[in-house]
Amino acid sequence: MNNTKLGLLFLLLLLSASHFQLFGQEDAPKKNFAYFSLEPDIVTNYLGTSARKLGYVRITVELMLEDVGYLEAAEHHSPLLRAATIDIFGRQPEEKVKSLTGREDIRRVCLEQLRELMKRETGNEMIKDVIFTKYLYQS
């Protein structure tokens, strides 16, 4: 009989501990991510296979912001963010623009540079990620 009571008590303690583990995380601050679109689509040239040949790319850029509170700052600085993105694409060779790995490299460069710009302008990087939702190119 005593073993049964001890077993039930142990089971009760185990269940309550797991309850606190699952539901005790409610006090942790929740991230309230927001998305900001650089509108209109960015259309710019990139370096073609020769110095005489240029290609063009049309992309839609979405910025994933760390918090909803950063939307106003992102909107205020959107001309700067657009200009930086256009500059990055303008320096890319054709093979990088057209390949999937090159596209990912470009996305990472955009993320790093846009974070750096926002850090310099606002004191906070703000941007969690850069997402290309449309990516069209033509040589």
ZIURSUL-V272082 format. One record per residue. N is the residue number from 1. PSI is psi as a letter, one per 40 degrees, with the letter a starting at -180 (999 if undefined). NEAR is the number of other C-alpha atoms within 10 Angstrom. Layout:
n	psi	near
N	PSI	NEAR
N	PSI	NEAR
This chain:
n	psi	near
1	d	6
2	d	7
3	d	8
4	d	9
5	d	10
6	d	11
7	d	12
8	d	12
9	d	12
10	d	12
11	d	12
12	d	11
13	d	12
14	d	11
15	d	12
16	d	12
17	d	12
18	d	11
19	d	11
20	d	11
21	d	11
22	d	10
23	e	9
24	e	11
25	e	10
26	d	10
27	e	7
28	h	7
29	h	7
30	h	9
31	h	9
32	g	10
33	i	15
34	i	16
35	h	20
36	h	19
37	h	18
38	h	19
39	i	12
40	a	10
41	i	15
42	h	18
43	h	15
44	i	17
45	i	21
46	i	25
47	h	21
48	a	18
49	d	13
50	i	9
51	d	7
52	e	7
53	h	12
54	i	17
55	i	17
56	i	18
57	i	20
58	h	15
59	i	19
60	h	17
61	h	22
62	h	17
63	h	22
64	h	19
65	i	21
66	d	19
67	i	16
68	d	15
69	e	13
70	e	20
71	d	19
72	d	11
73	d	13
74	d	22
75	d	14
76	d	11
77	e	15
78	d	16
79	d	13
80	d	16
81	d	21
82	d	18
83	d	11
84	d	16
85	d	22
86	d	19
87	d	15
88	d	16
89	d	23
90	d	17
91	e	11
92	h	17
93	i	17
94	d	22
95	d	14
96	d	17
97	d	25
98	e	16
99	i	11
100	d	11
101	d	12
102	d	16
103	d	17
104	d	15
105	d	14
106	d	18
107	d	20
108	d	15
109	d	16
110	d	22
111	d	20
112	d	15
113	d	17
114	d	23
115	d	20
116	d	16
117	d	18
118	d	19
119	d	14
120	d	11
121	d	13
122	e	13
123	e	10
124	h	14
125	d	20
126	d	23
127	h	24
128	d	15
129	i	18
130	h	22
131	h	18
132	h	14
133	e	10
134	h	12
135	g	15
136	h	12
137	i	16
138	h	14
139	999	14
